[in-house]
Amino acid sequence: MSILLWSDHVSPYAFVAGDPHPWRQVRCSYMDARRFANKQGLTLKGPPEDGDAVAVLLIEAGAPAGFAAFLAGEGGAAHDRLRNEADASGVFGVPTFVFEGELFWGGDRIGLLRERPDEKG
């Protein structure tokens, strides 16, 4: 049995298509994450938009040397390939689980997904 999971580390709404205001969902999700962080005494900040600041963060986080070049080359190409594969599979939101070509969108569908292999026999 094989189950494929499509997720996105940036936003649970990264694949939402057709919404003229997709950033509304992103902002709401981000604000939820900030609220949960604040309850734990943590501060969640958005990513820096300055390329140099990102490079410094990569070094501080222990990313291997050349990581930025990887993202600009092979890593970026892998990202694009995966996005195209997700789109071709019909993924429109994350998380999406795929079992035998059948899509289950959202964490609240895990129960249905768990039952599906037994139903198929």
VEXROMAR-744080 format. One record per atom (N, C-alpha, C): x, y, z; residue in three letters; residue number from 1. Coordinates in nm, 4 decimals, m for minus. Layout:
N
{px:X&py:Y&pz:Z&res:Ala&n:NUM}
...
***
This chain:
121
{px:0.0847&py:m0.1165&pz:0.0000&res:Met&n:1}
{px:0.0000&py:0.0000&pz:0.0000&res:Met&n:1}
{px:0.0896&py:0.1232&pz:0.0000&res:Met&n:1}
{px:0.0540&py:0.2220&pz:m0.0803&res:Ser&n:2}
{px:0.1318&py:0.3447&pz:m0.0891&res:Ser&n:2}
{px:0.0372&py:0.4639&pz:m0.0815&res:Ser&n:2}
{px:0.0721&py:0.5593&pz:0.0043&res:Ile&n:3}
{px:m0.0035&py:0.6838&pz:0.0160&res:Ile&n:3}
{px:0.0942&py:0.7976&pz:m0.0060&res:Ile&n:3}
{px:0.0629&py:0.8845&pz:m0.0993&res:Leu&n:4}
{px:0.1460&py:0.9993&pz:m0.1303&res:Leu&n:4}
{px:0.0901&py:1.1198&pz:m0.0564&res:Leu&n:4}
{px:0.1766&py:1.1967&pz:0.0105&res:Leu&n:5}
{px:0.1354&py:1.3171&pz:0.0813&res:Leu&n:5}
{px:0.1960&py:1.4386&pz:0.0140&res:Leu&n:5}
{px:0.1109&py:1.5329&pz:m0.0248&res:Trp&n:6}
{px:0.1562&py:1.6619&pz:m0.0755&res:Trp&n:6}
{px:0.1390&py:1.7625&pz:0.0364&res:Trp&n:6}
{px:0.2473&py:1.8302&pz:0.0718&res:Ser&n:7}
{px:0.2410&py:1.9336&pz:0.1742&res:Ser&n:7}
{px:0.3265&py:2.0510&pz:0.1295&res:Ser&n:7}
{px:0.3211&py:2.1568&pz:0.2046&res:Asp&n:8}
{px:0.3992&py:2.2745&pz:0.1712&res:Asp&n:8}
{px:0.4447&py:2.3380&pz:0.3007&res:Asp&n:8}
{px:0.5748&py:2.3624&pz:0.3140&res:His&n:9}
{px:0.6273&py:2.4180&pz:0.4371&res:His&n:9}
{px:0.6028&py:2.5673&pz:0.4497&res:His&n:9}
{px:0.5576&py:2.6305&pz:0.3442&res:Val&n:10}
{px:0.5370&py:2.7749&pz:0.3489&res:Val&n:10}
{px:0.3946&py:2.8076&pz:0.3919&res:Val&n:10}
{px:0.2985&py:2.7442&pz:0.3310&res:Ser&n:11}
{px:0.1599&py:2.7779&pz:0.3572&res:Ser&n:11}
{px:0.0708&py:2.6589&pz:0.3297&res:Ser&n:11}
{px:m0.0280&py:2.6337&pz:0.4166&res:Pro&n:12}
{px:m0.1218&py:2.5263&pz:0.3870&res:Pro&n:12}
{px:m0.2124&py:2.5594&pz:0.2697&res:Pro&n:12}
{px:m0.2045&py:2.6809&pz:0.2178&res:Tyr&n:13}
{px:m0.2889&py:2.7206&pz:0.1056&res:Tyr&n:13}
{px:m0.2090&py:2.7489&pz:m0.0203&res:Tyr&n:13}
{px:m0.0878&py:2.6992&pz:m0.0280&res:Ala&n:14}
{px:0.0008&py:2.7336&pz:m0.1387&res:Ala&n:14}
{px:m0.0507&py:2.6870&pz:m0.2739&res:Ala&n:14}
{px:m0.1296&py:2.5807&pz:m0.2792&res:Phe&n:15}
{px:m0.1756&py:2.5295&pz:m0.4077&res:Phe&n:15}
{px:m0.3178&py:2.5738&pz:m0.4416&res:Phe&n:15}
{px:m0.3788&py:2.6567&pz:m0.3573&res:Val&n:16}
{px:m0.5157&py:2.6991&pz:m0.3839&res:Val&n:16}
{px:m0.5182&py:2.7746&pz:m0.5158&res:Val&n:16}
{px:m0.6054&py:2.7303&pz:m0.6038&res:Ala&n:17}
{px:m0.6126&py:2.7920&pz:m0.7361&res:Ala&n:17}
{px:m0.7499&py:2.8558&pz:m0.7562&res:Ala&n:17}
{px:m0.7526&py:2.9582&pz:m0.8359&res:Gly&n:18}
{px:m0.8790&py:3.0188&pz:m0.8728&res:Gly&n:18}
{px:m0.9284&py:3.1242&pz:m0.7752&res:Gly&n:18}
{px:m0.8697&py:3.1385&pz:m0.6611&res:Asp&n:19}
{px:m0.9120&py:3.2385&pz:m0.5650&res:Asp&n:19}
{px:m0.8487&py:3.3711&pz:m0.6034&res:Asp&n:19}
{px:m0.9290&py:3.4755&pz:m0.6272&res:Pro&n:20}
{px:m0.8686&py:3.6030&pz:m0.6647&res:Pro&n:20}
{px:m0.7923&py:3.6693&pz:m0.5500&res:Pro&n:20}
{px:m0.8104&py:3.6204&pz:m0.4290&res:His&n:21}
{px:m0.7427&py:3.6770&pz:m0.3125&res:His&n:21}
{px:m0.6767&py:3.5672&pz:m0.2300&res:His&n:21}
{px:m0.5826&py:3.4902&pz:m0.2887&res:Pro&n:22}
{px:m0.5249&py:3.3773&pz:m0.2146&res:Pro&n:22}
{px:m0.4483&py:3.4192&pz:m0.0909&res:Pro&n:22}
{px:m0.3969&py:3.5418&pz:m0.0881&res:Trp&n:23}
{px:m0.3178&py:3.5840&pz:0.0276&res:Trp&n:23}
{px:m0.4035&py:3.6036&pz:0.1507&res:Trp&n:23}
{px:m0.5350&py:3.6123&pz:0.1354&res:Arg&n:24}
{px:m0.6222&py:3.6216&pz:0.2521&res:Arg&n:24}
{px:m0.6100&py:3.4949&pz:0.3367&res:Arg&n:24}
{px:m0.6110&py:3.3792&pz:0.2700&res:Gln&n:25}
{px:m0.5970&py:3.2541&pz:0.3429&res:Gln&n:25}
{px:m0.4581&py:3.2411&pz:0.4032&res:Gln&n:25}
{px:m0.3572&py:3.2828&pz:0.3283&res:Val&n:26}
{px:m0.2198&py:3.2748&pz:0.3773&res:Val&n:26}
{px:m0.2061&py:3.3607&pz:0.5024&res:Val&n:26}
{px:m0.2566&py:3.4824&pz:0.4958&res:Arg&n:27}
{px:m0.2472&py:3.5740&pz:0.6103&res:Arg&n:27}
{px:m0.3207&py:3.5163&pz:0.7312&res:Arg&n:27}
{px:m0.4380&py:3.4613&pz:0.7101&res:Cys&n:28}
{px:m0.5147&py:3.4025&pz:0.8205&res:Cys&n:28}
{px:m0.4382&py:3.2861&pz:0.8830&res:Cys&n:28}
{px:m0.3828&py:3.2009&pz:0.7999&res:Ser&n:29}
{px:m0.3062&py:3.0876&pz:0.8513&res:Ser&n:29}
{px:m0.1835&py:3.1351&pz:0.9276&res:Ser&n:29}
{px:m0.1161&py:3.2365&pz:0.8748&res:Tyr&n:30}
{px:0.0014&py:3.2930&pz:0.9416&res:Tyr&n:30}
{px:m0.0372&py:3.3518&pz:1.0773&res:Tyr&n:30}
{px:m0.1498&py:3.4217&pz:1.0824&res:Met&n:31}
{px:m0.1941&py:3.4798&pz:1.2090&res:Met&n:31}
{px:m0.2284&py:3.3702&pz:1.3102&res:Met&n:31}
{px:m0.2863&py:3.2606&pz:1.2650&res:Asp&n:32}
{px:m0.3113&py:3.1471&pz:1.3555&res:Asp&n:32}
{px:m0.1800&py:3.0956&pz:1.4133&res:Asp&n:32}
{px:m0.0805&py:3.0800&pz:1.3262&res:Ala&n:33}
{px:0.0504&py:3.0319&pz:1.3727&res:Ala&n:33}
{px:0.1103&py:3.1282&pz:1.4745&res:Ala&n:33}
{px:0.0969&py:3.2575&pz:1.4508&res:Arg&n:34}
{px:0.1479&py:3.3567&pz:1.5468&res:Arg&n:34}
{px:0.0744&py:3.3463&pz:1.6805&res:Arg&n:34}
{px:m0.0576&py:3.3278&pz:1.6754&res:Arg&n:35}
{px:m0.1342&py:3.3163&pz:1.8002&res:Arg&n:35}
{px:m0.0897&py:3.1941&pz:1.8806&res:Arg&n:35}
{px:m0.0715&py:3.0813&pz:1.8129&res:Phe&n:36}
{px:m0.0253&py:2.9603&pz:1.8832&res:Phe&n:36}
{px:0.1151&py:2.9813&pz:1.9403&res:Phe&n:36}
{px:0.2012&py:3.0483&pz:1.8656&res:Ala&n:37}
{px:0.3371&py:3.0766&pz:1.9144&res:Ala&n:37}
{px:0.3313&py:3.1670&pz:2.0369&res:Ala&n:37}
{px:0.2499&py:3.2713&pz:2.0311&res:Asn&n:38}
{px:0.2388&py:3.3651&pz:2.1431&res:Asn&n:38}
{px:0.1906&py:3.2960&pz:2.2701&res:Asn&n:38}
{px:0.1000&py:3.1995&pz:2.2580&res:Lys&n:39}
{px:0.0517&py:3.1254&pz:2.3745&res:Lys&n:39}
{px:0.1643&py:3.0490&pz:2.4439&res:Lys&n:39}
{px:0.2691&py:3.0199&pz:2.3676&res:Gln&n:40}
{px:0.3839&py:2.9467&pz:2.4221&res:Gln&n:40}
{px:0.4988&py:3.0406&pz:2.4568&res:Gln&n:40}
{px:0.4720&py:3.1708&pz:2.4527&res:Gly&n:41}
{px:0.5760&py:3.2677&pz:2.4841&res:Gly&n:41}
{px:0.6777&py:3.2859&pz:2.3731&res:Gly&n:41}
{px:0.6424&py:3.2483&pz:2.2520&res:Leu&n:42}
{px:0.7333&py:3.2582&pz:2.1378&res:Leu&n:42}
{px:0.6898&py:3.3710&pz:2.0451&res:Leu&n:42}
{px:0.7825&py:3.4201&pz:1.9669&res:Thr&n:43}
{px:0.7522&py:3.5226&pz:1.8670&res:Thr&n:43}
{px:0.7790&py:3.4646&pz:1.7297&res:Thr&n:43}
{px:0.6804&py:3.4697&pz:1.6441&res:Leu&n:44}
{px:0.6937&py:3.4197&pz:1.5074&res:Leu&n:44}
{px:0.6985&py:3.5399&pz:1.4149&res:Leu&n:44}
{px:0.8043&py:3.5485&pz:1.3380&res:Lys&n:45}
{px:0.8204&py:3.6580&pz:1.2428&res:Lys&n:45}
{px:0.8193&py:3.6013&pz:1.1024&res:Lys&n:45}
{px:0.7776&py:3.6832&pz:1.0081&res:Gly&n:46}
{px:0.7778&py:3.6423&pz:0.8689&res:Gly&n:46}
{px:0.9198&py:3.6352&pz:0.8152&res:Gly&n:46}
{px:0.9373&py:3.5751&pz:0.6988&res:Pro&n:47}
{px:1.0718&py:3.5620&pz:0.6414&res:Pro&n:47}
{px:1.1252&py:3.6974&pz:0.5952&res:Pro&n:47}
{px:1.2562&py:3.7162&pz:0.6031&res:Pro&n:48}
{px:1.3136&py:3.8417&pz:0.5529&res:Pro&n:48}
{px:1.3036&py:3.8458&pz:0.4011&res:Pro&n:48}
{px:1.2890&py:3.9640&pz:0.3477&res:Glu&n:49}
{px:1.2793&py:3.9778&pz:0.2028&res:Glu&n:49}
{px:1.4123&py:4.0170&pz:0.1399&res:Glu&n:49}
{px:1.5103&py:4.0463&pz:0.2230&res:Asp&n:50}
{px:1.6435&py:4.0853&pz:0.1771&res:Asp&n:50}
{px:1.7260&py:3.9595&pz:0.1517&res:Asp&n:50}
{px:1.7765&py:3.9452&pz:0.0295&res:Gly&n:51}
{px:1.8550&py:3.8269&pz:m0.0054&res:Gly&n:51}
{px:1.9761&py:3.8059&pz:0.0834&res:Gly&n:51}
{px:2.0424&py:3.9142&pz:0.1212&res:Asp&n:52}
{px:2.1593&py:3.9026&pz:0.2089&res:Asp&n:52}
{px:2.1184&py:3.8515&pz:0.3465&res:Asp&n:52}
{px:2.0037&py:3.8984&pz:0.3958&res:Ala&n:53}
{px:1.9555&py:3.8536&pz:0.5264&res:Ala&n:53}
{px:1.9229&py:3.7042&pz:0.5216&res:Ala&n:53}
{px:1.8681&py:3.6585&pz:0.4103&res:Val&n:54}
{px:1.8378&py:3.5159&pz:0.3956&res:Val&n:54}
{px:1.9674&py:3.4355&pz:0.3974&res:Val&n:54}
{px:2.0709&py:3.4840&pz:0.3298&res:Ala&n:55}
{px:2.1998&py:3.4146&pz:0.3276&res:Ala&n:55}
{px:2.2564&py:3.4017&pz:0.4683&res:Ala&n:55}
{px:2.2456&py:3.5072&pz:0.5478&res:Val&n:56}
{px:2.2937&py:3.5038&pz:0.6862&res:Val&n:56}
{px:2.2136&py:3.4012&pz:0.7667&res:Val&n:56}
{px:2.0823&py:3.3992&pz:0.7475&res:Leu&n:57}
{px:1.9985&py:3.3020&pz:0.8196&res:Leu&n:57}
{px:2.0339&py:3.1585&pz:0.7824&res:Leu&n:57}
{px:2.0631&py:3.1360&pz:0.6550&res:Leu&n:58}
{px:2.1021&py:3.0012&pz:0.6121&res:Leu&n:58}
{px:2.2290&py:2.9569&pz:0.6845&res:Leu&n:58}
{px:2.3261&py:3.0466&pz:0.6957&res:Ile&n:59}
{px:2.4509&py:3.0142&pz:0.7656&res:Ile&n:59}
{px:2.4228&py:2.9877&pz:0.9130&res:Ile&n:59}
{px:2.3428&py:3.0758&pz:0.9763&res:Glu&n:60}
{px:2.3103&py:3.0590&pz:1.1180&res:Glu&n:60}
{px:2.2339&py:2.9296&pz:1.1446&res:Glu&n:60}
{px:2.1537&py:2.8874&pz:1.0478&res:Ala&n:61}
{px:2.0747&py:2.7656&pz:1.0642&res:Ala&n:61}
{px:2.1565&py:2.6395&pz:1.0367&res:Ala&n:61}
{px:2.2801&py:2.6582&pz:0.9914&res:Gly&n:62}
{px:2.3656&py:2.5429&pz:0.9671&res:Gly&n:62}
{px:2.3492&py:2.4811&pz:0.8292&res:Gly&n:62}
{px:2.2909&py:2.5560&pz:0.7368&res:Ala&n:63}
{px:2.2773&py:2.5044&pz:0.6006&res:Ala&n:63}
{px:2.4168&py:2.4820&pz:0.5429&res:Ala&n:63}
{px:2.4353&py:2.3765&pz:0.4661&res:Pro&n:64}
{px:2.5672&py:2.3492&pz:0.4100&res:Pro&n:64}
{px:2.6106&py:2.4595&pz:0.3133&res:Pro&n:64}
{px:2.7404&py:2.4747&pz:0.3007&res:Ala&n:65}
{px:2.7949&py:2.5732&pz:0.2058&res:Ala&n:65}
{px:2.7388&py:2.5433&pz:0.0673&res:Ala&n:65}
{px:2.7051&py:2.6474&pz:m0.0049&res:Gly&n:66}
{px:2.6522&py:2.6289&pz:m0.1396&res:Gly&n:66}
{px:2.5021&py:2.6078&pz:m0.1442&res:Gly&n:66}
{px:2.4355&py:2.6172&pz:m0.0298&res:Phe&n:67}
{px:2.2922&py:2.5910&pz:m0.0270&res:Phe&n:67}
{px:2.2150&py:2.6913&pz:m0.1127&res:Phe&n:67}
{px:2.2535&py:2.8184&pz:m0.1066&res:Ala&n:68}
{px:2.1855&py:2.9200&pz:m0.1874&res:Ala&n:68}
{px:2.1996&py:2.8878&pz:m0.3366&res:Ala&n:68}
{px:2.3180&py:2.8419&pz:m0.3777&res:Ala&n:69}
{px:2.3390&py:2.8051&pz:m0.5183&res:Ala&n:69}
{px:2.2527&py:2.6836&pz:m0.5541&res:Ala&n:69}
{px:2.2404&py:2.5898&pz:m0.4593&res:Phe&n:70}
{px:2.1547&py:2.4732&pz:m0.4809&res:Phe&n:70}
{px:2.0108&py:2.5176&pz:m0.5052&res:Phe&n:70}
{px:1.9634&py:2.6115&pz:m0.4238&res:Leu&n:71}
{px:1.8267&py:2.6603&pz:m0.4408&res:Leu&n:71}
{px:1.8084&py:2.7303&pz:m0.5745&res:Leu&n:71}
{px:1.9118&py:2.8001&pz:m0.6182&res:Ala&n:72}
{px:1.9041&py:2.8713&pz:m0.7456&res:Ala&n:72}
{px:1.9157&py:2.7766&pz:m0.8652&res:Ala&n:72}
{px:1.9709&py:2.6586&pz:m0.8453&res:Gly&n:73}
{px:1.9910&py:2.5638&pz:m0.9552&res:Gly&n:73}
{px:1.9086&py:2.4379&pz:m0.9393&res:Gly&n:73}
{px:1.9758&py:2.3309&pz:m0.8981&res:Glu&n:74}
{px:1.9132&py:2.1997&pz:m0.8873&res:Glu&n:74}
{px:1.7925&py:2.1995&pz:m0.7929&res:Glu&n:74}
{px:1.8046&py:2.2682&pz:m0.6804&res:Gly&n:75}
{px:1.6937&py:2.2717&pz:m0.5841&res:Gly&n:75}
{px:1.5717&py:2.3416&pz:m0.6408&res:Gly&n:75}
{px:1.5950&py:2.4532&pz:m0.7090&res:Gly&n:76}
{px:1.4831&py:2.5245&pz:m0.7707&res:Gly&n:76}
{px:1.4174&py:2.4417&pz:m0.8798&res:Gly&n:76}
{px:1.4991&py:2.3694&pz:m0.9558&res:Ala&n:77}
{px:1.4451&py:2.2828&pz:m1.0610&res:Ala&n:77}
{px:1.3611&py:2.1705&pz:m1.0012&res:Ala&n:77}
{px:1.4074&py:2.1128&pz:m0.8892&res:Ala&n:78}
{px:1.3306&py:2.0069&pz:m0.8222&res:Ala&n:78}
{px:1.1991&py:2.0628&pz:m0.7693&res:Ala&n:78}
{px:1.2041&py:2.1839&pz:m0.7152&res:His&n:79}
{px:1.0825&py:2.2493&pz:m0.6663&res:His&n:79}
{px:0.9813&py:2.2648&pz:m0.7793&res:His&n:79}
{px:1.0268&py:2.3164&pz:m0.8927&res:Asp&n:80}
{px:0.9379&py:2.3366&pz:m1.0068&res:Asp&n:80}
{px:0.8815&py:2.2050&pz:m1.0573&res:Asp&n:80}
{px:0.9651&py:2.1000&pz:m1.0611&res:Arg&n:81}
{px:0.9186&py:1.9682&pz:m1.1059&res:Arg&n:81}
{px:0.8082&py:1.9170&pz:m1.0134&res:Arg&n:81}
{px:0.8286&py:1.9306&pz:m0.8828&res:Leu&n:82}
{px:0.7277&py:1.8841&pz:m0.7870&res:Leu&n:82}
{px:0.5981&py:1.9646&pz:m0.7980&res:Leu&n:82}
{px:0.6088&py:2.0953&pz:m0.8164&res:Arg&n:83}
{px:0.4881&py:2.1775&pz:m0.8332&res:Arg&n:83}
{px:0.4106&py:2.1333&pz:m0.9570&res:Arg&n:83}
{px:0.4817&py:2.1072&pz:m1.0679&res:Asn&n:84}
{px:0.4161&py:2.0618&pz:m1.1903&res:Asn&n:84}
{px:0.3524&py:1.9246&pz:m1.1710&res:Asn&n:84}
{px:0.4216&py:1.8361&pz:m1.0983&res:Glu&n:85}
{px:0.3676&py:1.7032&pz:m1.0712&res:Glu&n:85}
{px:0.2411&py:1.7132&pz:m0.9860&res:Glu&n:85}
{px:0.2440&py:1.7984&pz:m0.8847&res:Ala&n:86}
{px:0.1262&py:1.8175&pz:m0.8003&res:Ala&n:86}
{px:0.0099&py:1.8701&pz:m0.8830&res:Ala&n:86}
{px:0.0367&py:1.9680&pz:m0.9680&res:Asp&n:87}
{px:m0.0677&py:2.0250&pz:m1.0520&res:Asp&n:87}
{px:m0.1262&py:1.9192&pz:m1.1454&res:Asp&n:87}
{px:m0.0398&py:1.8386&pz:m1.2064&res:Ala&n:88}
{px:m0.0860&py:1.7331&pz:m1.2973&res:Ala&n:88}
{px:m0.1667&py:1.6257&pz:m1.2241&res:Ala&n:88}
{px:m0.1407&py:1.6091&pz:m1.0933&res:Ser&n:89}
{px:m0.2136&py:1.5097&pz:m1.0134&res:Ser&n:89}
{px:m0.3481&py:1.5623&pz:m0.9644&res:Ser&n:89}
{px:m0.3733&py:1.6910&pz:m0.9878&res:Gly&n:90}
{px:m0.4994&py:1.7489&pz:m0.9449&res:Gly&n:90}
{px:m0.4946&py:1.8129&pz:m0.8078&res:Gly&n:90}
{px:m0.3754&py:1.8234&pz:m0.7484&res:Val&n:91}
{px:m0.3625&py:1.8830&pz:m0.6156&res:Val&n:91}
{px:m0.3988&py:2.0307&pz:m0.6247&res:Val&n:91}
{px:m0.4875&py:2.0747&pz:m0.5353&res:Phe&n:92}
{px:m0.5274&py:2.2158&pz:m0.5334&res:Phe&n:92}
{px:m0.5145&py:2.2768&pz:m0.3949&res:Phe&n:92}
{px:m0.4847&py:2.1971&pz:m0.2959&res:Gly&n:93}
{px:m0.4681&py:2.2440&pz:m0.1596&res:Gly&n:93}
{px:m0.3848&py:2.1438&pz:m0.0825&res:Gly&n:93}
{px:m0.3258&py:2.1882&pz:0.0270&res:Val&n:94}
{px:m0.2442&py:2.0986&pz:0.1078&res:Val&n:94}
{px:m0.2911&py:2.1031&pz:0.2521&res:Val&n:94}
{px:m0.2767&py:1.9942&pz:0.3249&res:Pro&n:95}
{px:m0.2177&py:1.8692&pz:0.2771&res:Pro&n:95}
{px:m0.3160&py:1.7911&pz:0.1900&res:Pro&n:95}
{px:m0.2642&py:1.7259&pz:0.0915&res:Thr&n:96}
{px:m0.3420&py:1.6347&pz:0.0085&res:Thr&n:96}
{px:m0.2743&py:1.4988&pz:0.0126&res:Thr&n:96}
{px:m0.3535&py:1.3975&pz:0.0407&res:Phe&n:97}
{px:m0.3064&py:1.2590&pz:0.0414&res:Phe&n:97}
{px:m0.3622&py:1.1926&pz:m0.0836&res:Phe&n:97}
{px:m0.2817&py:1.1076&pz:m0.1476&res:Val&n:98}
{px:m0.3261&py:1.0376&pz:m0.2677&res:Val&n:98}
{px:m0.3124&py:0.8884&pz:m0.2436&res:Val&n:98}
{px:m0.4240&py:0.8181&pz:m0.2547&res:Phe&n:99}
{px:m0.4257&py:0.6727&pz:m0.2420&res:Phe&n:99}
{px:m0.4883&py:0.6159&pz:m0.3679&res:Phe&n:99}
{px:m0.4088&py:0.5437&pz:m0.4444&res:Glu&n:100}
{px:m0.4529&py:0.4826&pz:m0.5696&res:Glu&n:100}
{px:m0.5236&py:0.5835&pz:m0.6592&res:Glu&n:100}
{px:m0.4651&py:0.7022&pz:m0.6710&res:Gly&n:101}
{px:m0.5183&py:0.8055&pz:m0.7585&res:Gly&n:101}
{px:m0.6335&py:0.8858&pz:m0.7010&res:Gly&n:101}
{px:m0.6797&py:0.8515&pz:m0.5823&res:Glu&n:102}
{px:m0.7914&py:0.9216&pz:m0.5186&res:Glu&n:102}
{px:m0.7364&py:1.0267&pz:m0.4225&res:Glu&n:102}
{px:m0.7825&py:1.1513&pz:m0.4378&res:Leu&n:103}
{px:m0.7335&py:1.2609&pz:m0.3555&res:Leu&n:103}
{px:m0.8153&py:1.2764&pz:m0.2277&res:Leu&n:103}
{px:m0.7450&py:1.2996&pz:m0.1175&res:Phe&n:104}
{px:m0.8062&py:1.3308&pz:0.0112&res:Phe&n:104}
{px:m0.7425&py:1.4613&pz:0.0573&res:Phe&n:104}
{px:m0.8200&py:1.5704&pz:0.0541&res:Trp&n:105}
{px:m0.7654&py:1.7024&pz:0.0834&res:Trp&n:105}
{px:m0.7969&py:1.7441&pz:0.2260&res:Trp&n:105}
{px:m0.6934&py:1.7766&pz:0.3013&res:Gly&n:106}
{px:m0.7086&py:1.8305&pz:0.4356&res:Gly&n:106}
{px:m0.6854&py:1.7282&pz:0.5440&res:Gly&n:106}
{px:m0.6326&py:1.7782&pz:0.6553&res:Gly&n:107}
{px:m0.6068&py:1.6911&pz:0.7694&res:Gly&n:107}
{px:m0.7324&py:1.6296&pz:0.8263&res:Gly&n:107}
{px:m0.8464&py:1.6955&pz:0.8063&res:Asp&n:108}
{px:m0.9720&py:1.6409&pz:0.8571&res:Asp&n:108}
{px:m1.0226&py:1.5231&pz:0.7736&res:Asp&n:108}
{px:m0.9531&py:1.4879&pz:0.6665&res:Arg&n:109}
{px:m0.9917&py:1.3727&pz:0.5830&res:Arg&n:109}
{px:m0.9083&py:1.2480&pz:0.6130&res:Arg&n:109}
{px:m0.8197&py:1.2577&pz:0.7099&res:Ile&n:110}
{px:m0.7330&py:1.1436&pz:0.7419&res:Ile&n:110}
{px:m0.8152&py:1.0229&pz:0.7843&res:Ile&n:110}
{px:m0.9236&py:1.0457&pz:0.8579&res:Gly&n:111}
{px:m1.0106&py:0.9343&pz:0.8976&res:Gly&n:111}
{px:m1.0660&py:0.8602&pz:0.7774&res:Gly&n:111}
{px:m1.1127&py:0.9340&pz:0.6768&res:Leu&n:112}
{px:m1.1628&py:0.8716&pz:0.5538&res:Leu&n:112}
{px:m1.0515&py:0.7970&pz:0.4816&res:Leu&n:112}
{px:m0.9341&py:0.8565&pz:0.4792&res:Leu&n:113}
{px:m0.8195&py:0.7930&pz:0.4145&res:Leu&n:113}
{px:m0.7835&py:0.6622&pz:0.4845&res:Leu&n:113}
{px:m0.7861&py:0.6622&pz:0.6165&res:Arg&n:114}
{px:m0.7506&py:0.5403&pz:0.6914&res:Arg&n:114}
{px:m0.8476&py:0.4264&pz:0.6622&res:Arg&n:114}
{px:m0.9732&py:0.4578&pz:0.6359&res:Glu&n:115}
{px:m1.0744&py:0.3553&pz:0.6065&res:Glu&n:115}
{px:m1.0660&py:0.3035&pz:0.4638&res:Glu&n:115}
{px:m1.0152&py:0.3849&pz:0.3717&res:Arg&n:116}
{px:m1.0205&py:0.3528&pz:0.2291&res:Arg&n:116}
{px:m0.9511&py:0.2220&pz:0.1899&res:Arg&n:116}
{px:m0.8310&py:0.1909&pz:0.2396&res:Pro&n:117}
{px:m0.7693&py:0.0625&pz:0.2000&res:Pro&n:117}
{px:m0.8542&py:m0.0579&pz:0.2380&res:Pro&n:117}
{px:m0.9166&py:m0.0553&pz:0.3545&res:Asp&n:118}
{px:m1.0026&py:m0.1667&pz:0.3947&res:Asp&n:118}
{px:m1.1262&py:m0.1753&pz:0.3056&res:Asp&n:118}
{px:m1.1810&py:m0.0604&pz:0.2678&res:Glu&n:119}
{px:m1.2996&py:m0.0586&pz:0.1798&res:Glu&n:119}
{px:m1.2660&py:m0.1140&pz:0.0421&res:Glu&n:119}
{px:m1.1445&py:m0.0891&pz:m0.0040&res:Lys&n:120}
{px:m1.1033&py:m0.1396&pz:m0.1345&res:Lys&n:120}
{px:m1.0688&py:m0.2873&pz:m0.1311&res:Lys&n:120}
{px:m1.0445&py:m0.3375&pz:m0.0106&res:Gly&n:121}
{px:m1.0155&py:m0.4794&pz:0.0045&res:Gly&n:121}
{px:m0.8789&py:m0.5136&pz:m0.0253&res:Gly&n:121}
***
